[in-house]
Amino acid sequence: MGFFNYVMRRFALALPTLFGVSVICFTLTYLLPGNPAMVKAGPFATPEHLAEMEHQMGLDRPFPEQYYRYVSGIFKGDLGESASTGRPVSQDFLQRLPATLELNLASLLIAIVIGLPLGVLSAVHRDTLIDHIGRVVGIMGVAMPSFLTGLLFVYVFFYMLNLAPSPLGRLGPGIEPPAHITGLYVIDSLLTGNWTTLRSSLNQLMLPAATLGLSAIAPVARMVRSTMLEILESDYIKAAWAAGLPRRTVIYRDALRNALIPVITISGIVFGFLMAGNAVVESVFSWPGIGNYAVTALLTKDSAPIQSFILFVAVTCVMVNLAVDIAYGLVDPRIRFS
Amino acid sequence: MSSSLSISSSISQPAASSLVWQRLQRNPVSFAALCVIVLIAAAAISAPIVAPYAPDATDPAASLQPPSWHHALGTDEFGRDQLSRIIFAARVDLLVAFAATFVAVSIGGLLGAVVGYSRGWTDTIAMRIVDALMAFPAFVLAMGITAGLGNSTTNVAIAISITQIPAYLRLTRGEMLRLREMEYADAARTVGNPTWRIVLIHLLPNCLPPLIVQATLSTGFALLTMASLSFIGLGIQPPQSEWGVMTAEGASQIVTGEWWLFLFPGLAIMTSVLAFNLIGDGLRDLLDPRMRGLR
Protein backbone atom coordinates (compact mmCIF):
# COMPACT_ATOMS: atom_id res chain seq x y z
CA MET A 1 0.00 0.00 0.00
CA GLY A 2 2.82 2.35 0.92
CA PHE A 3 4.46 1.84 -2.42
CA PHE A 4 1.22 2.34 -4.35
CA ASN A 5 0.64 5.64 -2.55
CA TYR A 6 4.17 6.67 -3.29
CA VAL A 7 3.74 5.98 -7.02
CA MET A 8 0.43 7.86 -7.08
CA ARG A 9 1.95 10.83 -5.30
CA ARG A 10 4.79 10.96 -7.82
CA PHE A 11 2.30 10.85 -10.68
CA ALA A 12 0.33 13.68 -9.13
CA LEU A 13 3.50 15.75 -8.87
CA ALA A 14 4.38 15.13 -12.52
CA LEU A 15 0.97 16.24 -13.80
CA PRO A 16 1.33 20.02 -13.29
CA THR A 17 4.76 19.83 -14.90
CA LEU A 18 3.33 18.01 -17.91
CA PHE A 19 0.55 20.59 -18.13
CA GLY A 20 3.13 23.39 -18.04
CA VAL A 21 5.21 21.65 -20.68
CA SER A 22 2.22 21.37 -23.00
CA VAL A 23 1.36 25.07 -22.49
CA ILE A 24 4.92 26.12 -23.27
CA CYS A 25 5.05 23.93 -26.37
CA PHE A 26 1.74 25.30 -27.55
CA THR A 27 2.85 28.88 -26.96
CA LEU A 28 5.95 28.19 -29.04
CA THR A 29 3.72 26.83 -31.80
CA TYR A 30 1.62 29.95 -31.56
CA LEU A 31 4.77 32.02 -32.06
CA LEU A 32 6.26 29.90 -34.82
CA PRO A 33 6.35 31.67 -38.14
CA GLY A 34 4.46 30.19 -41.05
CA ASN A 35 0.73 29.82 -41.23
CA PRO A 36 -0.26 26.13 -41.25
CA ALA A 37 -3.42 27.02 -43.15
CA MET A 38 -1.32 28.62 -45.87
CA VAL A 39 0.77 25.45 -46.13
CA LYS A 40 -2.33 23.30 -46.41
CA ALA A 41 -4.18 25.57 -48.80
CA GLY A 42 -1.23 25.78 -51.16
CA PRO A 43 0.53 28.78 -52.67
CA PHE A 44 -2.27 29.71 -55.09
CA ALA A 45 -5.09 29.91 -52.55
CA THR A 46 -7.36 32.96 -52.65
CA PRO A 47 -7.77 34.99 -49.46
CA GLU A 48 -11.30 33.60 -49.08
CA HIS A 49 -10.07 30.07 -49.43
CA LEU A 50 -7.35 30.79 -46.87
CA ALA A 51 -9.86 32.23 -44.40
CA GLU A 52 -12.04 29.18 -44.95
CA MET A 53 -9.07 26.93 -44.30
CA GLU A 54 -8.17 28.83 -41.13
CA HIS A 55 -11.72 28.48 -39.95
CA GLN A 56 -11.70 24.74 -40.68
CA MET A 57 -8.45 24.25 -38.81
CA GLY A 58 -9.69 26.34 -35.91
CA LEU A 59 -6.95 28.93 -36.24
CA ASP A 60 -9.44 31.78 -35.78
CA ARG A 61 -10.53 30.46 -32.38
CA PRO A 62 -9.39 31.95 -29.05
CA PHE A 63 -6.11 30.79 -27.46
CA PRO A 64 -7.61 28.47 -24.80
CA GLU A 65 -9.81 26.71 -27.34
CA GLN A 66 -6.89 26.22 -29.69
CA TYR A 67 -4.86 24.88 -26.79
CA TYR A 68 -7.63 22.42 -25.99
CA ARG A 69 -7.71 21.22 -29.60
CA TYR A 70 -3.93 20.92 -29.59
CA VAL A 71 -3.84 18.78 -26.46
CA SER A 72 -6.73 16.56 -27.50
CA GLY A 73 -4.98 16.13 -30.86
CA ILE A 74 -1.85 14.94 -29.07
CA PHE A 75 -3.84 12.39 -27.09
CA LYS A 76 -5.21 11.05 -30.38
CA GLY A 77 -1.67 10.80 -31.71
CA ASP A 78 -2.16 13.75 -34.05
CA LEU A 79 1.02 15.82 -34.11
CA GLY A 80 0.22 17.69 -37.29
CA GLU A 81 1.66 17.28 -40.73
CA SER A 82 5.16 17.92 -41.94
CA ALA A 83 5.19 20.47 -44.75
CA SER A 84 8.35 19.02 -46.27
CA THR A 85 7.63 15.28 -46.17
CA GLY A 86 3.86 15.77 -46.55
CA ARG A 87 3.25 12.97 -44.04
CA PRO A 88 1.83 13.02 -40.53
CA VAL A 89 4.59 13.88 -38.08
CA SER A 90 3.61 10.95 -35.85
CA GLN A 91 4.40 8.58 -38.73
CA ASP A 92 7.76 10.22 -39.48
CA PHE A 93 8.52 10.14 -35.79
CA LEU A 94 7.81 6.45 -35.32
CA GLN A 95 10.00 5.67 -38.27
CA ARG A 96 12.94 7.68 -36.90
CA LEU A 97 12.57 6.98 -33.20
CA PRO A 98 14.40 3.60 -33.18
CA ALA A 99 17.50 5.25 -34.68
CA THR A 100 17.58 7.82 -31.87
CA LEU A 101 16.86 5.19 -29.26
CA GLU A 102 19.67 2.97 -30.54
CA LEU A 103 22.13 5.88 -30.48
CA ASN A 104 21.08 7.09 -27.02
CA LEU A 105 21.15 3.64 -25.44
CA ALA A 106 24.58 2.89 -26.90
CA SER A 107 25.85 6.26 -25.61
CA LEU A 108 24.36 5.68 -22.18
CA LEU A 109 26.10 2.31 -22.08
CA ILE A 110 29.44 3.88 -23.00
CA ALA A 111 28.98 6.67 -20.46
CA ILE A 112 28.22 4.23 -17.65
CA VAL A 113 30.87 1.65 -18.57
CA ILE A 114 33.57 4.35 -18.51
CA GLY A 115 32.10 6.86 -16.07
CA LEU A 116 31.22 4.43 -13.27
CA PRO A 117 34.71 2.93 -12.73
CA LEU A 118 36.25 6.36 -13.22
CA GLY A 119 34.03 7.81 -10.51
CA VAL A 120 34.68 4.92 -8.12
CA LEU A 121 38.44 5.03 -8.63
CA SER A 122 38.53 8.81 -8.21
CA ALA A 123 36.71 8.54 -4.91
CA VAL A 124 38.73 5.61 -3.58
CA HIS A 125 42.03 7.15 -4.62
CA ARG A 126 41.02 10.66 -3.72
CA ASP A 127 43.54 13.40 -4.54
CA THR A 128 45.87 11.03 -6.35
CA LEU A 129 46.82 10.96 -10.00
CA ILE A 130 43.71 9.03 -11.04
CA ASP A 131 41.46 11.50 -9.25
CA HIS A 132 43.17 14.37 -11.05
CA ILE A 133 42.84 12.59 -14.39
CA GLY A 134 39.17 12.04 -13.63
CA ARG A 135 38.75 15.72 -12.87
CA VAL A 136 40.47 16.79 -16.06
CA VAL A 137 38.33 14.37 -18.09
CA GLY A 138 35.26 15.79 -16.37
CA ILE A 139 36.15 19.42 -16.96
CA MET A 140 37.12 18.79 -20.58
CA GLY A 141 34.04 16.68 -21.22
CA VAL A 142 31.77 19.52 -20.14
CA ALA A 143 33.62 22.18 -22.12
CA MET A 144 34.08 20.23 -25.34
CA PRO A 145 31.30 20.89 -27.84
CA SER A 146 29.98 17.50 -28.97
CA PHE A 147 30.23 18.50 -32.62
CA LEU A 148 33.96 19.08 -32.18
CA THR A 149 34.39 15.62 -30.63
CA GLY A 150 32.39 14.12 -33.49
CA LEU A 151 34.37 15.92 -36.17
CA LEU A 152 37.67 14.94 -34.54
CA PHE A 153 36.55 11.30 -34.50
CA VAL A 154 35.54 11.50 -38.15
CA TYR A 155 38.84 13.11 -39.07
CA VAL A 156 41.00 10.63 -37.16
CA PHE A 157 39.13 7.36 -37.60
CA PHE A 158 37.60 7.90 -41.04
CA TYR A 159 39.95 10.22 -42.90
CA MET A 160 43.34 9.42 -41.37
CA LEU A 161 43.16 5.82 -40.18
CA ASN A 162 40.31 4.61 -42.37
CA LEU A 163 39.04 2.49 -39.47
CA ALA A 164 35.50 3.83 -39.45
CA PRO A 165 33.01 4.03 -42.33
CA SER A 166 31.91 7.35 -43.76
CA PRO A 167 29.67 9.16 -41.27
CA LEU A 168 26.45 8.79 -43.23
CA GLY A 169 23.53 7.03 -41.61
CA ARG A 170 22.99 3.72 -39.86
CA LEU A 171 24.22 1.20 -42.47
CA GLY A 172 27.01 1.06 -45.00
CA PRO A 173 26.19 1.41 -48.71
CA GLY A 174 24.37 -1.57 -50.19
CA ILE A 175 23.56 -3.17 -46.83
CA GLU A 176 19.92 -4.09 -46.34
CA PRO A 177 18.33 -3.28 -42.97
CA PRO A 178 17.45 -6.33 -40.86
CA ALA A 179 13.90 -7.62 -40.47
CA HIS A 180 11.96 -5.16 -38.30
CA ILE A 181 11.54 -6.44 -34.75
CA THR A 182 12.56 -3.66 -32.38
CA GLY A 183 13.80 -1.19 -35.00
CA LEU A 184 17.22 -1.14 -33.35
CA TYR A 185 19.45 -2.48 -36.13
CA VAL A 186 22.07 -3.95 -33.81
CA ILE A 187 19.51 -5.93 -31.83
CA ASP A 188 17.41 -6.94 -34.83
CA SER A 189 20.40 -8.23 -36.75
CA LEU A 190 21.56 -10.14 -33.68
CA LEU A 191 18.12 -11.70 -33.26
CA THR A 192 17.92 -12.73 -36.91
CA GLY A 193 21.55 -13.85 -37.04
CA ASN A 194 22.30 -11.39 -39.84
CA TRP A 195 26.04 -10.94 -39.25
CA THR A 196 26.84 -8.70 -42.23
CA THR A 197 24.22 -6.20 -41.15
CA LEU A 198 25.31 -6.48 -37.54
CA ARG A 199 28.88 -5.62 -38.42
CA SER A 200 27.85 -2.74 -40.63
CA SER A 201 25.43 -1.29 -38.09
CA LEU A 202 27.98 -1.56 -35.27
CA ASN A 203 30.58 0.16 -37.45
CA GLN A 204 28.22 3.00 -38.22
CA LEU A 205 27.05 3.30 -34.61
CA MET A 206 30.55 3.32 -33.13
CA LEU A 207 31.56 6.95 -33.71
CA PRO A 208 28.27 8.76 -33.03
CA ALA A 209 27.72 6.69 -29.87
CA ALA A 210 31.26 7.41 -28.69
CA THR A 211 30.75 11.13 -29.38
CA LEU A 212 27.48 11.37 -27.49
CA GLY A 213 28.70 8.98 -24.80
CA LEU A 214 31.86 10.99 -24.14
CA SER A 215 29.82 14.08 -23.36
CA ALA A 216 27.96 12.11 -20.70
CA ILE A 217 30.95 10.45 -19.02
CA ALA A 218 31.67 13.58 -16.99
CA PRO A 219 28.30 13.85 -15.23
CA VAL A 220 28.24 10.09 -14.54
CA ALA A 221 31.77 10.05 -13.12
CA ARG A 222 31.14 13.16 -11.04
CA MET A 223 27.96 11.86 -9.47
CA VAL A 224 29.40 8.41 -8.78
CA ARG A 225 32.47 10.03 -7.21
CA SER A 226 30.53 12.24 -4.84
CA THR A 227 28.15 9.42 -3.82
CA MET A 228 31.05 7.09 -3.28
CA LEU A 229 32.88 9.72 -1.17
CA GLU A 230 29.78 10.19 0.95
CA ILE A 231 29.43 6.46 1.48
CA LEU A 232 33.11 5.99 2.31
CA GLU A 233 32.65 8.56 5.08
CA SER A 234 29.57 6.84 6.48
CA ASP A 235 29.37 5.06 9.80
CA TYR A 236 28.81 1.57 8.48
CA ILE A 237 31.93 1.77 6.33
CA LYS A 238 33.86 3.04 9.32
CA ALA A 239 32.46 0.08 11.24
CA ALA A 240 33.59 -2.25 8.46
CA TRP A 241 37.10 -0.79 8.59
CA ALA A 242 37.09 -1.06 12.37
CA ALA A 243 36.04 -4.70 12.16
CA GLY A 244 39.25 -5.29 10.23
CA LEU A 245 37.63 -6.35 6.98
CA PRO A 246 39.98 -6.41 4.01
CA ARG A 247 40.12 -3.28 1.85
CA ARG A 248 38.69 -5.02 -1.20
CA THR A 249 35.66 -6.23 0.72
CA VAL A 250 34.94 -2.86 2.24
CA ILE A 251 35.28 -0.91 -0.96
CA TYR A 252 33.87 -3.25 -3.55
CA ARG A 253 31.28 -5.16 -1.54
CA ASP A 254 30.02 -2.72 1.08
CA ALA A 255 30.59 0.69 -0.45
CA LEU A 256 30.20 0.11 -4.17
CA ARG A 257 26.98 -1.86 -3.82
CA ASN A 258 25.35 1.09 -2.13
CA ALA A 259 26.86 3.57 -4.53
CA LEU A 260 25.16 1.70 -7.37
CA ILE A 261 21.69 2.78 -6.28
CA PRO A 262 22.24 6.38 -7.39
CA VAL A 263 23.28 5.05 -10.79
CA ILE A 264 19.55 4.75 -11.44
CA THR A 265 19.14 8.46 -10.83
CA ILE A 266 22.22 9.21 -12.87
CA SER A 267 20.89 7.21 -15.80
CA GLY A 268 17.74 9.32 -15.75
CA ILE A 269 19.59 12.61 -15.68
CA VAL A 270 22.03 11.44 -18.33
CA PHE A 271 19.19 10.29 -20.54
CA GLY A 272 17.80 13.84 -20.58
CA PHE A 273 21.28 15.09 -21.27
CA LEU A 274 21.57 12.73 -24.23
CA MET A 275 18.17 13.73 -25.62
CA ALA A 276 19.43 17.31 -25.74
CA GLY A 277 22.73 16.34 -27.30
CA ASN A 278 21.42 14.04 -29.99
CA ALA A 279 20.20 16.81 -32.30
CA VAL A 280 23.75 18.03 -32.83
CA VAL A 281 25.41 14.61 -32.95
CA GLU A 282 22.78 13.21 -35.31
CA SER A 283 23.34 16.07 -37.69
CA VAL A 284 27.12 15.59 -37.64
CA PHE A 285 26.75 11.91 -38.54
CA SER A 286 23.63 12.22 -40.72
CA TRP A 287 22.02 9.80 -38.28
CA PRO A 288 18.39 9.41 -39.36
CA GLY A 289 16.85 9.97 -35.91
CA ILE A 290 14.34 12.48 -34.58
CA GLY A 291 17.02 15.02 -33.65
CA ASN A 292 18.22 15.22 -37.20
CA TYR A 293 14.59 15.36 -38.36
CA ALA A 294 13.99 18.37 -36.10
CA VAL A 295 17.16 20.13 -37.26
CA THR A 296 16.18 19.65 -40.91
CA ALA A 297 12.71 20.95 -40.09
CA LEU A 298 14.20 24.00 -38.35
CA LEU A 299 16.13 24.93 -41.44
CA THR A 300 13.11 24.57 -43.72
CA LYS A 301 10.79 26.35 -41.22
CA ASP A 302 8.63 23.25 -41.01
CA SER A 303 6.90 23.92 -37.70
CA ALA A 304 5.04 20.68 -36.86
CA PRO A 305 8.15 18.45 -36.57
CA ILE A 306 9.96 21.05 -34.45
CA GLN A 307 7.19 21.44 -31.90
CA SER A 308 6.67 17.68 -31.79
CA PHE A 309 10.36 17.12 -31.16
CA ILE A 310 10.44 19.66 -28.34
CA LEU A 311 7.29 18.26 -26.79
CA PHE A 312 8.57 14.72 -27.14
CA VAL A 313 11.91 15.47 -25.52
CA ALA A 314 10.35 17.34 -22.60
CA VAL A 315 7.67 14.70 -21.98
CA THR A 316 10.30 11.95 -22.21
CA CYS A 317 12.44 13.76 -19.65
CA VAL A 318 9.52 14.16 -17.25
CA MET A 319 8.55 10.50 -17.71
CA VAL A 320 12.12 9.25 -17.26
CA ASN A 321 12.42 11.29 -14.07
CA LEU A 322 9.15 9.83 -12.88
CA ALA A 323 10.35 6.31 -13.67
CA VAL A 324 13.61 7.05 -11.88
CA ASP A 325 11.75 8.25 -8.79
CA ILE A 326 9.61 5.14 -8.79
CA ALA A 327 12.56 2.82 -9.30
CA TYR A 328 14.34 4.63 -6.52
CA GLY A 329 11.41 4.12 -4.18
CA LEU A 330 11.42 0.45 -5.14
CA VAL A 331 15.07 -0.18 -4.24
CA ASP A 332 15.29 2.22 -1.31
CA PRO A 333 12.30 1.91 1.04
CA ARG A 334 13.37 4.98 3.06
CA ILE A 335 12.43 7.23 0.13
CA ARG A 336 8.83 6.02 0.09
CA PHE A 337 8.11 7.15 3.60
CA SER A 338 9.97 10.41 3.67
CA MET B 1 32.11 57.10 17.73
CA SER B 2 31.56 58.59 14.34
CA SER B 3 35.18 57.97 13.38
CA SER B 4 35.01 54.28 14.28
CA LEU B 5 31.85 53.94 12.21
CA SER B 6 33.45 55.50 9.18
CA ILE B 7 36.50 53.28 9.57
CA SER B 8 34.54 50.09 9.78
CA SER B 9 32.42 50.95 6.74
CA SER B 10 35.48 51.96 4.75
CA ILE B 11 37.21 48.68 5.61
CA SER B 12 34.40 46.29 4.93
CA GLN B 13 33.72 47.16 1.30
CA PRO B 14 37.13 47.19 -0.40
CA ALA B 15 38.45 44.44 1.83
CA ALA B 16 35.94 41.94 0.47
CA SER B 17 36.84 42.56 -3.15
CA SER B 18 40.57 42.62 -2.57
CA LEU B 19 40.25 39.41 -0.61
CA VAL B 20 38.56 37.80 -3.59
CA TRP B 21 41.34 39.10 -5.80
CA GLN B 22 44.06 37.81 -3.47
CA ARG B 23 42.52 34.39 -3.15
CA LEU B 24 41.93 34.16 -6.88
CA GLN B 25 45.63 34.79 -7.39
CA ARG B 26 46.39 31.92 -5.07
CA ASN B 27 44.28 29.59 -7.22
CA PRO B 28 46.60 29.41 -10.25
CA VAL B 29 44.23 27.44 -12.48
CA SER B 30 41.33 29.85 -12.08
CA PHE B 31 43.67 32.77 -12.36
CA ALA B 32 45.08 31.43 -15.63
CA ALA B 33 41.52 30.90 -16.87
CA LEU B 34 40.68 34.49 -16.01
CA CYS B 35 43.73 35.64 -17.95
CA VAL B 36 42.62 33.59 -20.95
CA ILE B 37 39.19 35.22 -20.96
CA VAL B 38 40.67 38.69 -20.53
CA LEU B 39 43.03 37.96 -23.39
CA ILE B 40 40.26 36.73 -25.69
CA ALA B 41 38.07 39.69 -24.76
CA ALA B 42 40.93 42.12 -25.37
CA ALA B 43 41.62 40.53 -28.76
CA ALA B 44 37.92 40.74 -29.61
CA ILE B 45 37.67 44.41 -28.67
CA SER B 46 40.81 45.39 -30.57
CA ALA B 47 40.11 42.97 -33.44
CA PRO B 48 40.73 45.47 -36.27
CA ILE B 49 44.18 46.17 -34.81
CA VAL B 50 45.24 42.67 -33.74
CA ALA B 51 43.87 40.63 -36.63
CA PRO B 52 46.47 40.25 -39.38
CA TYR B 53 43.83 40.39 -42.16
CA ALA B 54 40.29 41.62 -42.61
CA PRO B 55 37.90 38.77 -41.66
CA ASP B 56 36.16 38.78 -45.04
CA ALA B 57 39.16 39.54 -47.26
CA THR B 58 39.26 36.80 -49.87
CA ASP B 59 42.41 35.73 -51.66
CA PRO B 60 41.81 33.07 -54.34
CA ALA B 61 45.54 32.50 -54.69
CA ALA B 62 45.80 31.46 -51.05
CA SER B 63 42.78 29.18 -50.85
CA LEU B 64 42.79 26.18 -48.46
CA GLN B 65 46.30 26.68 -47.18
CA PRO B 66 47.41 24.81 -44.06
CA PRO B 67 48.82 26.83 -41.16
CA SER B 68 51.97 28.70 -42.19
CA TRP B 69 53.94 31.85 -41.37
CA HIS B 70 51.61 33.95 -43.49
CA HIS B 71 48.43 32.42 -42.17
CA ALA B 72 49.06 31.10 -38.67
CA LEU B 73 45.82 29.05 -38.63
CA GLY B 74 45.50 28.45 -42.37
CA THR B 75 42.94 29.73 -44.86
CA ASP B 76 39.53 28.58 -46.05
CA GLU B 77 38.36 27.84 -49.58
CA PHE B 78 38.01 31.56 -50.34
CA GLY B 79 41.47 32.27 -49.00
CA ARG B 80 40.14 34.04 -45.90
CA ASP B 81 42.56 34.06 -42.99
CA GLN B 82 41.30 31.74 -40.23
CA LEU B 83 43.06 33.51 -37.38
CA SER B 84 41.53 36.86 -38.30
CA ARG B 85 38.08 35.31 -38.64
CA ILE B 86 38.41 33.60 -35.26
CA ILE B 87 39.44 36.88 -33.61
CA PHE B 88 36.51 38.75 -35.14
CA ALA B 89 34.17 35.89 -34.28
CA ALA B 90 35.09 36.28 -30.60
CA ARG B 91 33.17 39.57 -30.66
CA VAL B 92 29.87 37.88 -31.50
CA ASP B 93 30.45 34.84 -29.33
CA LEU B 94 31.48 36.68 -26.18
CA LEU B 95 28.94 39.44 -26.63
CA VAL B 96 26.01 37.04 -26.97
CA ALA B 97 27.24 34.89 -24.09
CA PHE B 98 27.69 37.88 -21.77
CA ALA B 99 24.49 39.63 -22.84
CA ALA B 100 22.36 36.50 -22.52
CA THR B 101 23.78 35.75 -19.09
CA PHE B 102 23.40 39.33 -17.91
CA VAL B 103 19.75 39.51 -18.96
CA ALA B 104 19.04 36.11 -17.42
CA VAL B 105 20.71 37.00 -14.11
CA SER B 106 18.89 40.33 -13.91
CA ILE B 107 15.43 39.00 -14.71
CA GLY B 108 15.82 35.67 -12.90
CA GLY B 109 17.41 37.30 -9.87
CA LEU B 110 14.75 39.99 -9.55
CA LEU B 111 11.82 37.62 -10.07
CA GLY B 112 13.34 35.10 -7.69
CA ALA B 113 13.83 37.78 -5.05
CA VAL B 114 10.25 38.95 -5.38
CA VAL B 115 8.58 35.53 -5.28
CA GLY B 116 10.93 34.29 -2.56
CA TYR B 117 10.19 37.27 -0.38
CA SER B 118 6.45 37.39 -0.95
CA ARG B 119 5.92 33.57 -0.85
CA GLY B 120 2.26 32.60 -1.08
CA TRP B 121 0.50 31.93 -4.38
CA THR B 122 2.81 34.00 -6.59
CA ASP B 123 5.61 31.77 -5.38
CA THR B 124 3.62 28.60 -6.02
CA ILE B 125 2.72 29.63 -9.55
CA ALA B 126 6.21 30.84 -10.35
CA MET B 127 7.73 27.60 -9.15
CA ARG B 128 5.31 25.53 -11.25
CA ILE B 129 6.35 27.53 -14.33
CA VAL B 130 10.00 27.08 -13.40
CA ASP B 131 9.46 23.31 -13.06
CA ALA B 132 7.85 23.17 -16.47
CA LEU B 133 10.59 25.24 -18.08
CA MET B 134 13.29 23.16 -16.43
CA ALA B 135 11.71 19.96 -17.77
CA PHE B 136 13.08 20.98 -21.17
CA PRO B 137 16.75 20.34 -21.81
CA ALA B 138 18.09 23.88 -22.22
CA PHE B 139 19.46 23.32 -25.69
CA VAL B 140 16.19 21.90 -27.01
CA LEU B 141 14.19 24.78 -25.55
CA ALA B 142 16.64 27.28 -27.04
CA MET B 143 16.15 25.57 -30.40
CA GLY B 144 12.39 25.93 -30.14
CA ILE B 145 12.46 29.56 -29.01
CA THR B 146 14.89 30.59 -31.73
CA ALA B 147 12.71 28.86 -34.27
CA GLY B 148 9.67 30.65 -32.85
CA LEU B 149 11.17 34.12 -32.66
CA GLY B 150 13.01 33.93 -35.96
CA ASN B 151 16.52 33.22 -36.95
CA SER B 152 18.74 36.10 -35.79
CA THR B 153 21.61 36.80 -33.42
CA THR B 154 19.42 38.82 -31.04
CA ASN B 155 16.84 36.06 -30.94
CA VAL B 156 19.48 33.48 -30.11
CA ALA B 157 20.55 35.68 -27.20
CA ILE B 158 16.93 36.02 -26.06
CA ALA B 159 16.39 32.26 -26.38
CA ILE B 160 19.47 31.49 -24.31
CA SER B 161 18.44 33.95 -21.60
CA ILE B 162 14.96 32.47 -21.39
CA THR B 163 16.41 29.00 -20.89
CA GLN B 164 18.63 30.29 -18.09
CA ILE B 165 16.15 32.45 -16.21
CA PRO B 166 14.55 29.52 -14.30
CA ALA B 167 17.87 28.48 -12.74
CA TYR B 168 18.53 32.00 -11.42
CA LEU B 169 14.97 32.39 -10.28
CA ARG B 170 15.10 29.17 -8.29
CA LEU B 171 18.50 30.01 -6.82
CA THR B 172 17.58 33.53 -5.71
CA ARG B 173 14.23 32.39 -4.38
CA GLY B 174 15.92 29.77 -2.22
CA GLU B 175 18.35 32.31 -0.83
CA MET B 176 15.54 34.79 -0.28
CA LEU B 177 13.45 32.31 1.69
CA ARG B 178 16.40 31.91 4.03
CA LEU B 179 17.43 35.57 4.21
CA ARG B 180 13.96 36.97 4.86
CA GLU B 181 13.94 35.16 8.22
CA MET B 182 17.27 36.63 9.30
CA GLU B 183 17.46 39.07 12.15
CA TYR B 184 18.65 41.97 10.06
CA ALA B 185 15.65 41.50 7.78
CA ASP B 186 13.41 41.72 10.84
CA ALA B 187 15.30 44.82 11.87
CA ALA B 188 14.85 46.39 8.46
CA ARG B 189 11.11 45.68 8.63
CA THR B 190 10.78 47.01 12.16
CA VAL B 191 12.37 50.32 11.24
CA GLY B 192 9.62 50.68 8.66
CA ASN B 193 11.47 50.21 5.39
CA PRO B 194 9.20 49.73 2.40
CA THR B 195 9.18 46.17 1.04
CA TRP B 196 10.94 47.05 -2.21
CA ARG B 197 13.76 48.58 -0.23
CA ILE B 198 14.16 45.55 2.02
CA VAL B 199 14.22 43.24 -0.98
CA LEU B 200 16.45 45.29 -3.27
CA ILE B 201 18.79 47.07 -0.90
CA HIS B 202 19.01 44.83 2.13
CA LEU B 203 18.47 41.26 1.00
CA LEU B 204 19.24 40.94 -2.71
CA PRO B 205 22.92 41.95 -2.40
CA ASN B 206 23.38 39.00 -0.06
CA CYS B 207 22.08 36.63 -2.72
CA LEU B 208 24.82 37.76 -5.05
CA PRO B 209 27.69 35.34 -4.27
CA PRO B 210 25.88 32.17 -5.45
CA LEU B 211 24.40 34.16 -8.35
CA ILE B 212 27.85 35.26 -9.48
CA VAL B 213 29.18 31.69 -9.37
CA GLN B 214 26.18 30.44 -11.32
CA ALA B 215 26.53 33.29 -13.82
CA THR B 216 30.18 32.53 -14.52
CA LEU B 217 29.46 28.86 -15.05
CA SER B 218 26.52 29.57 -17.28
CA THR B 219 28.33 32.13 -19.41
CA GLY B 220 30.36 29.18 -20.62
CA PHE B 221 27.20 27.19 -21.14
CA ALA B 222 25.59 30.10 -23.01
CA LEU B 223 28.57 30.23 -25.33
CA LEU B 224 28.37 26.48 -25.91
CA THR B 225 24.64 26.68 -26.61
CA MET B 226 25.07 29.51 -29.07
CA ALA B 227 27.91 27.78 -30.90
CA SER B 228 25.85 24.58 -31.11
CA LEU B 229 22.80 26.46 -32.39
CA SER B 230 24.81 28.16 -35.10
CA PHE B 231 26.57 24.89 -35.87
CA ILE B 232 23.24 23.32 -36.81
CA GLY B 233 22.35 26.41 -38.84
CA LEU B 234 20.31 28.51 -36.39
CA GLY B 235 21.14 32.01 -35.32
CA ILE B 236 24.25 33.53 -36.77
CA GLN B 237 24.35 33.03 -40.52
CA PRO B 238 27.38 32.78 -42.78
CA PRO B 239 29.33 34.71 -44.03
CA GLN B 240 29.42 36.33 -40.58
CA SER B 241 32.33 34.96 -38.57
CA GLU B 242 31.17 33.00 -35.57
CA TRP B 243 32.91 29.98 -34.06
CA GLY B 244 30.02 27.53 -34.45
CA VAL B 245 29.35 28.63 -38.04
CA MET B 246 33.06 28.36 -38.86
CA THR B 247 33.23 24.85 -37.38
CA ALA B 248 30.23 23.85 -39.50
CA GLU B 249 31.87 25.30 -42.59
CA GLY B 250 35.05 23.42 -41.76
CA ALA B 251 33.09 20.20 -41.30
CA SER B 252 32.28 20.12 -45.00
CA GLN B 253 36.00 20.12 -45.82
CA ILE B 254 36.80 17.25 -43.49
CA VAL B 255 36.61 14.49 -46.11
CA THR B 256 39.33 16.21 -48.13
CA GLY B 257 41.56 16.49 -45.09
CA GLU B 258 41.54 20.23 -44.31
CA TRP B 259 41.61 19.70 -40.57
CA TRP B 260 42.51 23.26 -39.60
CA LEU B 261 39.17 24.57 -40.74
CA PHE B 262 37.04 22.77 -38.15
CA LEU B 263 39.66 22.32 -35.45
CA PHE B 264 40.68 25.89 -34.63
CA PRO B 265 37.25 27.48 -34.28
CA GLY B 266 36.19 24.38 -32.33
CA LEU B 267 39.18 24.79 -30.01
CA ALA B 268 38.30 28.47 -29.57
CA ILE B 269 34.87 27.44 -28.29
CA MET B 270 36.33 24.77 -26.04
CA THR B 271 39.01 27.03 -24.59
CA SER B 272 36.54 29.79 -23.74
CA VAL B 273 33.97 27.44 -22.21
CA LEU B 274 36.70 25.70 -20.24
CA ALA B 275 38.00 29.05 -18.99
CA PHE B 276 34.56 30.19 -17.85
CA ASN B 277 34.00 26.90 -16.04
CA LEU B 278 37.35 27.07 -14.29
CA ILE B 279 36.74 30.66 -13.18
CA GLY B 280 33.33 29.59 -11.90
CA ASP B 281 34.87 26.67 -10.02
CA GLY B 282 37.45 28.95 -8.46
CA LEU B 283 34.82 31.49 -7.45
CA ARG B 284 32.68 28.77 -5.92
CA ASP B 285 35.59 27.57 -3.81
CA LEU B 286 36.09 31.17 -2.75
CA LEU B 287 32.55 32.18 -2.05
CA ASP B 288 31.10 28.91 -0.84
CA PRO B 289 33.67 27.00 1.22
CA ARG B 290 31.19 24.20 1.86
CA MET B 291 31.52 23.08 -1.75
CA ARG B 292 35.29 22.64 -1.55
CA GLY B 293 36.49 19.17 -2.40
CA LEU B 294 33.04 17.87 -3.16
CA ARG B 295 33.41 17.98 -6.89
Interface residues (C-beta under 8 A of the other chain):
Chain A: P16 T17 F19 G20 V21 V23 I24 C25 L28 T29 L31 L32 P33 R135 I139 M140 V142 A143 M144 P145 S146 F147 L148 L151 L152 V154 Y155 F158 Y159 S166 R222 S226 L229 G272 F273 M275 A276 G277 A279 V280 S283 V284 A294 V295 L298 L299 K301 S303 I306 Q307 F309 I310 V313 A314 C317 V318
Chain B: R128 I129 D131 A132 L133 A135 F136 P137 A138 F139 V140 L141 M143 G144 I145 A147 G148 L149 G150 G220 L224 A227 S228 F231 I232 G233 L234 G244 T247 A248 G250 A251 I254 V255 G257 W259 F262 L263 G266 L267 I269 M270 V273 L274 N277 L278 D281 L294 R295
